[in-house]
């Protein structure tokens, strides 16, 4: 079991794959994740795994390979696809991430409120994968738990 990995979950289109590329400093364009995607220290999951309870068992099984759980909330999305306190069901250190903070339709207060439903008491980082804002802080929050 490799405990030096990060499991990234969130709905379709929330920016998981783009964020993965940014965290790994990979300049190639992101493509939609169709299956579990292992890239260095990140496990990128398809958004469908977060949106359909039938896949929750797969997320929990994959969690055994990781140490940190990144729960992604798109700042332009007005709903939460995960059930309340979902992050507590994982044997991982959860970190919330609000993506697309630079988008004109971003609602940061709503995004944080929705993310708090899933992980009520844990750190939340705000990032833009386009401008790089918040990426350094997110890396620090992740690596603090991986070392």
Backbone as a chain_set.jsonl record, in Angstrom:
{"seq": "XXXXXXXXXXXXXXXXXXXXXXXXXXXXXXXXXXXXXXXXXXXXXXXXXXXXXXXXXXXXXXXXXXXXXXXXXXXXXXXXXXXXXXXXXXXXXXXXXXXXXXXXXXXXXXXXXXXXXXXXXXXXXXXXXXXXXXXXXXXXXXXXXXX", "coords": {"N": [[0.838, -1.186, 0.0], [0.675, 2.136, -0.965], [1.134, 4.916, 0.779], [1.66, 7.494, 0.084], [0.044, 8.939, -1.612], [-2.529, 10.937, -3.208], [-5.981, 11.035, -3.27], [-8.293, 12.185, -5.506], [-11.464, 13.543, -5.631], [-14.62, 14.478, -7.043], [-17.344, 16.12, -8.8], [-18.286, 15.625, -12.311], [-16.627, 17.728, -14.569], [-15.642, 19.501, -12.676], [-13.037, 20.283, -12.542], [-10.97, 18.578, -11.824], [-9.05, 17.051, -13.35], [-7.656, 19.082, -14.707], [-6.647, 20.452, -12.517], [-5.02, 18.433, -11.494], [-3.046, 18.292, -13.505], [-1.945, 20.843, -13.168], [-0.969, 20.741, -10.504], [1.011, 18.829, -10.836], [2.677, 20.152, -12.459], [2.478, 19.835, -15.204], [2.372, 20.716, -18.478], [0.728, 19.815, -20.534], [-2.507, 19.52, -22.149], [-5.505, 18.929, -20.254], [-7.506, 15.995, -20.201], [-10.741, 14.47, -20.267], [-11.314, 12.332, -17.571], [-11.727, 8.929, -17.774], [-11.492, 6.594, -16.408], [-10.022, 5.318, -13.363], [-7.168, 7.251, -12.841], [-3.847, 7.14, -12.501], [-1.417, 9.292, -11.715], [1.707, 9.985, -11.05], [1.856, 11.098, -7.846], [-0.831, 11.426, -7.541], [-4.187, 10.318, -7.615], [-6.536, 10.485, -9.901], [-9.959, 10.62, -10.213], [-12.846, 9.559, -12.113], [-15.51, 11.887, -12.612], [-18.038, 10.804, -12.484], [-17.866, 8.879, -10.516], [-18.216, 10.261, -8.173], [-20.739, 11.232, -8.445], [-22.556, 9.192, -8.606], [-23.923, 6.912, -6.502], [-23.486, 4.155, -6.82], [-20.85, 3.856, -7.453], [-19.447, 4.475, -5.156], [-18.308, 2.479, -3.608], [-16.083, 1.766, -5.109], [-14.57, 4.091, -4.871], [-14.024, 4.027, -2.125], [-12.5, 1.659, -1.96], [-10.295, 2.373, -3.517], [-9.291, 4.352, -1.93], [-7.707, 3.048, -0.099], [-5.233, 3.087, -1.148], [-4.171, 5.546, -0.757], [-3.308, 8.565, 1.107], [-4.231, 11.137, 1.509], [-7.278, 12.858, 0.966], [-8.656, 14.696, -1.532], [-11.31, 16.773, -1.868], [-13.239, 18.084, -4.292], [-14.795, 21.131, -5.172], [-16.52, 22.893, -7.473], [-16.537, 26.31, -8.067], [-18.471, 27.467, -9.601], [-20.645, 25.925, -9.546], [-23.891, 25.138, -8.34], [-24.715, 23.203, -6.564], [-24.183, 20.334, -4.435], [-22.782, 17.238, -5.046], [-22.12, 15.13, -3.449], [-23.006, 13.217, -0.496], [-23.93, 14.523, 2.807], [-21.263, 14.871, 5.148], [-19.631, 13.053, 3.831], [-16.855, 12.756, 3.464], [-15.95, 11.827, 5.902], [-16.227, 9.12, 5.848], [-13.983, 8.031, 4.803], [-10.746, 6.633, 5.292], [-8.779, 8.673, 5.359], [-6.871, 11.761, 5.243], [-8.737, 14.554, 4.93], [-8.958, 17.233, 2.562], [-10.402, 20.132, 1.449], [-11.138, 21.573, -1.742], [-11.732, 24.397, -3.574], [-12.43, 25.054, -6.82], [-11.939, 26.945, -9.883], [-12.011, 29.639, -9.101], [-11.554, 32.061, -10.294], [-13.426, 32.361, -12.234], [-16.021, 34.178, -13.941], [-18.621, 33.567, -13.062], [-18.271, 32.548, -10.568], [-19.102, 31.686, -7.232], [-17.96, 32.062, -4.344], [-18.688, 31.976, -1.635], [-20.995, 30.347, -1.607], [-19.866, 28.024, -2.694], [-18.058, 27.293, -0.67], [-19.868, 26.816, 1.413], [-21.29, 24.612, 0.364], [-19.214, 22.751, 0.172], [-18.532, 22.477, 2.833], [-20.609, 20.911, 3.741], [-19.817, 18.383, 3.1], [-17.26, 18.062, 4.198], [-17.052, 19.114, 7.151], [-15.174, 20.245, 9.05], [-12.582, 20.648, 8.1], [-9.541, 21.718, 6.381], [-9.815, 24.096, 3.733], [-8.921, 24.92, 0.51], [-8.581, 27.475, -1.922], [-8.502, 27.643, -5.388], [-7.2, 28.502, -8.664], [-6.809, 26.9, -11.553], [-6.132, 27.955, -13.942], [-4.897, 30.511, -13.618], [-3.119, 29.898, -11.646], [-3.386, 30.735, -9.073], [-3.41, 30.072, -5.646], [-2.381, 27.507, -5.916], [0.211, 26.911, -4.957], [-0.218, 27.08, -2.179], [-2.063, 25.014, -1.857], [-0.485, 22.804, -2.598], [1.341, 22.866, -0.464], [-0.407, 22.304, 1.683], [-1.142, 19.714, 1.021], [1.351, 18.293, 0.93], [2.181, 18.567, 3.52], [0.792, 16.629, 4.821], [1.6, 14.335, 3.536], [4.227, 13.849, 4.118]], "CA": [[0.0, 0.0, 0.0], [1.441, 3.367, -1.038], [0.422, 5.95, 1.53], [2.102, 8.811, -0.342], [-0.79, 9.376, -2.729], [-3.692, 11.785, -2.984], [-7.171, 10.629, -4.0], [-9.028, 13.385, -5.855], [-12.845, 13.246, -6.004], [-15.488, 15.62, -7.315], [-18.246, 15.851, -9.918], [-17.868, 15.846, -13.698], [-16.431, 19.124, -14.946], [-15.262, 20.357, -11.55], [-11.652, 20.733, -12.699], [-10.019, 17.638, -11.211], [-7.95, 16.705, -14.255], [-6.877, 20.295, -14.925], [-5.917, 20.677, -11.269], [-3.966, 17.418, -11.441], [-1.977, 18.754, -14.399], [-1.307, 22.028, -12.56], [-0.207, 20.298, -9.328], [2.17, 18.068, -11.308], [3.41, 21.055, -13.353], [2.416, 19.216, -16.526], [1.746, 21.707, -19.355], [-0.165, 19.232, -21.545], [-3.922, 19.774, -21.84], [-6.241, 17.902, -19.506], [-8.571, 15.287, -20.912], [-11.721, 13.882, -19.355], [-10.921, 11.067, -16.963], [-12.719, 7.898, -18.047], [-11.26, 5.527, -15.429], [-9.035, 5.77, -12.385], [-5.971, 7.695, -13.536], [-2.733, 7.28, -11.566], [-0.386, 10.177, -12.251], [2.686, 10.267, -10.013], [1.33, 10.959, -6.486], [-2.26, 11.771, -7.556], [-5.153, 9.41, -8.229], [-7.647, 11.278, -10.43], [-11.119, 9.746, -10.403], [-13.908, 10.104, -12.973], [-16.554, 12.598, -11.885], [-19.193, 9.924, -12.307], [-17.687, 8.151, -9.262], [-18.738, 11.102, -7.096], [-22.131, 11.581, -8.71], [-23.421, 8.014, -8.621], [-23.612, 6.082, -5.331], [-23.061, 2.805, -7.173], [-19.391, 3.872, -7.548], [-18.824, 4.834, -3.875], [-17.489, 1.359, -3.156], [-14.813, 1.876, -5.832], [-13.814, 5.177, -4.239], [-13.535, 3.551, -0.819], [-11.437, 0.686, -2.202], [-9.133, 3.123, -4.011], [-8.771, 5.133, -0.804], [-6.7, 2.252, 0.604], [-3.943, 3.353, -1.788], [-3.834, 6.959, -0.582], [-3.212, 9.127, 2.46], [-4.97, 12.396, 1.535], [-8.472, 12.926, 0.136], [-9.014, 16.033, -2.005], [-12.714, 16.868, -2.269], [-13.286, 19.234, -5.186], [-16.059, 21.84, -5.362], [-16.461, 23.903, -8.527], [-17.131, 27.557, -7.566], [-19.593, 27.882, -10.456], [-21.706, 24.918, -9.399], [-24.795, 25.548, -7.26], [-25.163, 22.074, -5.758], [-23.175, 19.378, -3.983], [-23.175, 15.905, -5.506], [-21.805, 14.138, -2.414], [-23.87, 13.319, 0.682], [-23.349, 15.178, 3.984], [-20.201, 14.191, 5.902], [-19.101, 11.976, 3.008], [-15.401, 12.611, 3.658], [-15.679, 11.105, 7.149], [-16.26, 7.69, 5.581], [-12.697, 7.629, 4.244], [-9.647, 6.588, 6.265], [-7.787, 9.582, 4.798], [-6.879, 13.143, 5.716], [-9.454, 15.301, 3.896], [-8.692, 18.634, 2.268], [-11.357, 20.648, 0.472], [-10.576, 22.448, -2.766], [-12.685, 25.129, -4.406], [-11.799, 25.344, -8.098], [-12.53, 27.952, -10.778], [-12.289, 30.842, -8.304], [-11.414, 33.231, -11.156], [-14.505, 32.355, -13.231], [-16.979, 35.268, -13.698], [-19.81, 33.07, -12.374], [-17.877, 31.922, -9.294], [-19.741, 32.12, -5.998], [-17.074, 31.435, -3.367], [-19.404, 31.726, -0.377], [-21.831, 29.161, -1.817], [-18.968, 26.88, -2.879], [-17.562, 26.872, 0.649], [-21.012, 26.257, 2.14], [-21.55, 23.281, -0.19], [-18.091, 21.888, 0.525], [-18.626, 22.233, 4.289], [-21.565, 19.827, 3.957], [-19.087, 17.131, 2.9], [-16.176, 18.019, 5.183], [-17.404, 20.252, 8.004], [-14.174, 20.86, 9.925], [-11.234, 20.479, 7.571], [-8.986, 22.809, 5.591], [-10.312, 24.327, 2.38], [-8.056, 25.768, -0.302], [-9.231, 28.043, -3.104], [-7.506, 27.644, -6.458], [-7.486, 28.671, -10.081], [-5.843, 26.136, -12.345], [-5.744, 28.771, -15.094], [-3.94, 31.553, -13.228], [-2.174, 29.357, -10.667], [-3.68, 31.252, -7.742], [-3.707, 29.101, -4.611], [-1.771, 26.196, -6.172], [1.327, 26.732, -4.016], [-0.787, 26.834, -0.86], [-2.65, 23.672, -1.89], [0.627, 21.849, -2.55], [1.847, 22.849, 0.923], [-1.4, 21.603, 2.512], [-1.063, 18.293, 0.682], [2.642, 17.698, 1.312], [2.253, 18.557, 4.979], [0.206, 15.35, 5.262], [2.249, 13.215, 2.867], [5.585, 13.608, 4.635]], "C": [[0.882, 1.248, 0.0], [0.657, 4.474, -0.351], [0.841, 7.353, 1.128], [1.292, 9.353, -1.493], [-1.977, 10.212, -2.249], [-4.823, 11.271, -3.862], [-8.02, 11.874, -4.23], [-10.432, 12.998, -6.313], [-13.632, 14.541, -6.196], [-16.306, 15.335, -8.554], [-17.611, 16.099, -11.292], [-17.724, 17.346, -13.944], [-15.983, 20.045, -13.828], [-13.811, 20.82, -11.611], [-10.611, 19.812, -12.103], [-8.813, 17.365, -12.105], [-7.062, 17.911, -14.54], [-6.049, 20.617, -13.684], [-4.776, 19.675, -11.121], [-2.78, 17.852, -12.29], [-1.211, 19.919, -13.777], [-0.453, 21.617, -11.361], [1.067, 19.553, -9.728], [3.062, 18.89, -12.244], [3.545, 20.459, -14.75], [1.686, 20.179, -17.46], [0.785, 21.129, -20.396], [-1.626, 19.459, -21.15], [-4.561, 18.598, -21.097], [-7.285, 17.273, -20.42], [-9.493, 14.65, -19.884], [-11.255, 12.52, -18.872], [-12.044, 10.056, -17.155], [-12.646, 6.742, -17.053], [-10.287, 6.081, -14.395], [-7.734, 6.079, -13.108], [-4.877, 7.962, -12.497], [-1.652, 8.11, -12.24], [0.53, 10.584, -11.096], [2.043, 10.044, -8.645], [-0.17, 11.275, -6.39], [-3.059, 10.659, -8.223], [-6.364, 10.264, -8.602], [-8.797, 10.32, -10.731], [-12.114, 10.374, -11.372], [-14.977, 10.786, -12.121], [-17.779, 11.759, -11.617], [-19.1, 9.132, -10.998], [-18.235, 8.94, -8.077], [-20.225, 11.374, -7.246], [-23.091, 10.406, -8.63], [-23.037, 7.086, -7.462], [-23.16, 4.659, -5.651], [-21.52, 2.704, -7.235], [-18.698, 4.184, -6.22], [-17.912, 3.721, -3.37], [-16.116, 1.38, -3.843], [-13.945, 2.982, -5.239], [-13.223, 4.725, -2.908], [-12.407, 2.537, -0.978], [-10.165, 1.391, -2.664], [-8.499, 3.937, -2.896], [-7.698, 4.369, -0.031], [-5.303, 2.479, 0.036], [-3.439, 4.767, -1.513], [-3.73, 7.342, 0.888], [-4.073, 10.383, 2.612], [-6.142, 12.308, 0.563], [-8.714, 14.385, -0.24], [-10.454, 15.984, -2.49], [-12.864, 18.179, -3.033], [-14.699, 19.795, -5.285], [-15.818, 22.947, -6.381], [-17.203, 25.15, -8.039], [-18.286, 28.05, -8.425], [-20.788, 26.955, -10.328], [-22.589, 25.275, -8.197], [-25.363, 24.38, -6.465], [-23.975, 21.185, -5.407], [-23.641, 17.987, -4.394], [-22.932, 14.827, -4.455], [-22.724, 14.307, -1.206], [-23.174, 14.013, 1.851], [-22.352, 14.269, 4.702], [-19.553, 13.038, 5.134], [-17.618, 11.72, 3.275], [-15.064, 11.819, 4.914], [-15.692, 9.595, 6.963], [-14.95, 7.152, 5.024], [-11.625, 7.629, 5.324], [-8.478, 7.46, 5.803], [-7.885, 10.953, 5.455], [-7.562, 13.983, 4.636], [-9.012, 16.762, 3.796], [-9.703, 19.05, 1.208], [-10.668, 21.583, -0.498], [-11.714, 23.079, -3.559], [-11.94, 25.527, -5.67], [-12.558, 26.442, -8.84], [-12.862, 29.251, -10.055], [-12.205, 32.117, -9.128], [-12.526, 33.335, -12.203], [-15.493, 33.481, -12.922], [-18.23, 34.833, -12.937], [-19.494, 32.421, -11.023], [-18.627, 32.547, -8.127], [-18.995, 31.413, -4.868], [-17.777, 31.119, -2.055], [-20.28, 30.472, -0.502], [-20.957, 27.912, -1.966], [-18.447, 26.375, -1.541], [-18.684, 26.247, 1.474], [-21.31, 24.828, 1.677], [-20.447, 22.293, 0.187], [-18.11, 21.547, 2.01], [-19.658, 21.153, 4.619], [-20.851, 18.475, 3.92], [-17.955, 16.977, 3.902], [-16.277, 19.244, 6.084], [-16.235, 20.962, 8.695], [-12.757, 20.812, 9.382], [-10.826, 21.665, 6.705], [-9.635, 22.873, 4.213], [-9.357, 25.296, 1.694], [-8.855, 26.253, -1.514], [-8.18, 28.164, -4.197], [-8.1, 28.02, -7.815], [-6.409, 27.911, -10.832], [-5.386, 26.924, -13.565], [-4.682, 29.794, -14.719], [-2.868, 31.042, -12.279], [-2.42, 29.852, -9.255], [-4.053, 30.114, -6.797], [-3.042, 27.743, -4.789], [-0.625, 25.921, -5.196], [0.82, 26.395, -2.627], [-1.403, 25.429, -0.789], [-1.553, 22.61, -1.833], [1.174, 21.73, -1.13], [0.899, 22.076, 1.835], [-1.353, 20.102, 2.262], [0.208, 17.674, 1.241], [2.868, 17.691, 2.815], [1.755, 17.2, 5.511], [0.872, 14.13, 4.622], [3.62, 12.886, 3.459], [5.575, 12.913, 5.974]], "O": [[1.741, 1.399, 0.868], [-0.375, 4.914, -0.858], [0.423, 8.32, 1.765], [1.799, 10.153, -2.28], [-2.362, 10.195, -1.08], [-4.643, 11.092, -5.067], [-8.423, 12.541, -3.278], [-10.59, 12.227, -7.259], [-13.332, 15.563, -5.579], [-15.998, 14.399, -9.292], [-16.543, 16.701, -11.404], [-18.595, 18.132, -13.572], [-15.948, 21.261, -14.016], [-13.398, 21.662, -10.813], [-9.471, 20.228, -11.895], [-7.673, 17.444, -11.648], [-5.84, 17.774, -14.608], [-4.887, 21.008, -13.791], [-3.688, 20.033, -10.67], [-1.636, 17.785, -11.84], [0.016, 19.976, -13.849], [0.672, 22.094, -11.217], [2.082, 19.638, -9.037], [4.068, 18.396, -12.754], [4.591, 20.568, -15.389], [0.499, 20.439, -17.262], [0.094, 21.888, -21.076], [-1.945, 19.576, -19.967], [-4.196, 17.438, -21.294], [-7.862, 17.931, -21.286], [-9.076, 14.332, -18.77], [-10.854, 11.667, -19.663], [-13.18, 10.297, -16.746], [-13.613, 6.001, -16.877], [-9.787, 7.195, -14.546], [-7.249, 5.267, -13.897], [-4.979, 8.903, -11.71], [-1.046, 7.678, -13.22], [0.169, 11.423, -10.271], [1.712, 8.907, -8.31], [-0.715, 11.378, -5.291], [-2.663, 10.127, -9.259], [-7.117, 10.708, -7.735], [-8.614, 9.322, -11.428], [-12.214, 11.599, -11.443], [-15.307, 10.312, -11.035], [-18.484, 11.977, -10.631], [-20.124, 8.754, -10.429], [-18.67, 8.353, -7.087], [-20.896, 11.71, -6.27], [-24.306, 10.598, -8.591], [-21.937, 6.535, -7.451], [-22.51, 4.022, -4.822], [-20.957, 1.619, -7.089], [-17.469, 4.161, -6.161], [-16.867, 3.987, -2.776], [-15.106, 1.049, -3.222], [-12.73, 2.828, -5.119], [-12.064, 5.006, -2.605], [-11.452, 2.557, -0.202], [-9.07, 1.029, -2.234], [-7.293, 4.185, -2.918], [-6.86, 4.987, 0.626], [-4.307, 2.111, 0.658], [-2.371, 5.14, -1.998], [-4.026, 6.549, 1.782], [-4.583, 10.667, 3.696], [-6.015, 11.752, -0.528], [-8.952, 15.219, 0.634], [-10.779, 15.24, -3.415], [-12.64, 19.255, -2.48], [-15.669, 19.056, -5.456], [-14.995, 23.835, -6.157], [-18.365, 25.063, -7.641], [-19.01, 28.96, -8.02], [-21.829, 27.188, -10.943], [-22.077, 25.672, -7.15], [-26.368, 24.529, -5.771], [-22.907, 21.281, -6.011], [-24.778, 17.606, -4.117], [-23.478, 13.729, -4.557], [-23.172, 15.418, -0.92], [-21.946, 14.082, 1.879], [-22.571, 13.065, 4.842], [-18.983, 12.136, 5.748], [-17.187, 10.567, 3.305], [-14.001, 11.203, 4.986], [-15.217, 8.863, 7.832], [-14.82, 5.949, 4.796], [-11.596, 8.519, 6.175], [-7.324, 7.033, 5.85], [-8.863, 11.261, 6.136], [-7.027, 14.116, 3.536], [-8.734, 17.423, 4.797], [-9.837, 18.385, 0.181], [-9.734, 22.298, -0.134], [-12.548, 22.383, -4.139], [-10.943, 26.247, -5.611], [-13.672, 26.812, -8.468], [-13.869, 29.893, -10.353], [-12.727, 33.152, -8.715], [-12.561, 34.294, -12.975], [-15.782, 33.726, -11.75], [-18.837, 35.644, -12.237], [-20.369, 31.81, -10.409], [-18.771, 33.767, -8.041], [-19.353, 30.302, -4.48], [-17.49, 30.099, -1.43], [-20.298, 29.635, 0.4], [-21.282, 26.859, -1.417], [-18.401, 25.168, -1.305], [-18.463, 25.249, 2.16], [-21.552, 23.943, 2.497], [-20.725, 21.132, 0.488], [-17.741, 20.437, 2.395], [-19.58, 20.54, 5.684], [-21.236, 17.541, 4.624], [-17.715, 15.878, 4.402], [-15.667, 20.278, 5.816], [-16.302, 22.173, 8.906], [-11.809, 20.93, 10.158], [-11.651, 22.504, 6.345], [-9.959, 21.85, 3.611], [-9.029, 26.354, 2.232], [-9.692, 25.531, -2.054], [-7.101, 28.715, -3.975], [-9.296, 27.881, -8.07], [-5.229, 28.249, -10.749], [-4.36, 26.597, -14.162], [-3.679, 29.934, -15.418], [-1.824, 31.675, -12.121], [-1.729, 29.431, -8.327], [-4.911, 29.291, -7.116], [-3.13, 26.901, -3.895], [-0.511, 24.814, -4.67], [1.369, 25.515, -1.964], [-1.274, 24.742, 0.225], [-1.678, 21.627, -1.103], [1.437, 20.628, -0.649], [1.344, 21.283, 2.665], [-1.507, 19.31, 3.192], [0.16, 16.661, 1.938], [3.659, 16.896, 3.324], [2.244, 16.7, 6.524], [0.722, 13.013, 5.117], [4.11, 11.766, 3.312], [6.636, 12.642, 6.536]]}, "num_chains": 1, "name": "protein.A"}
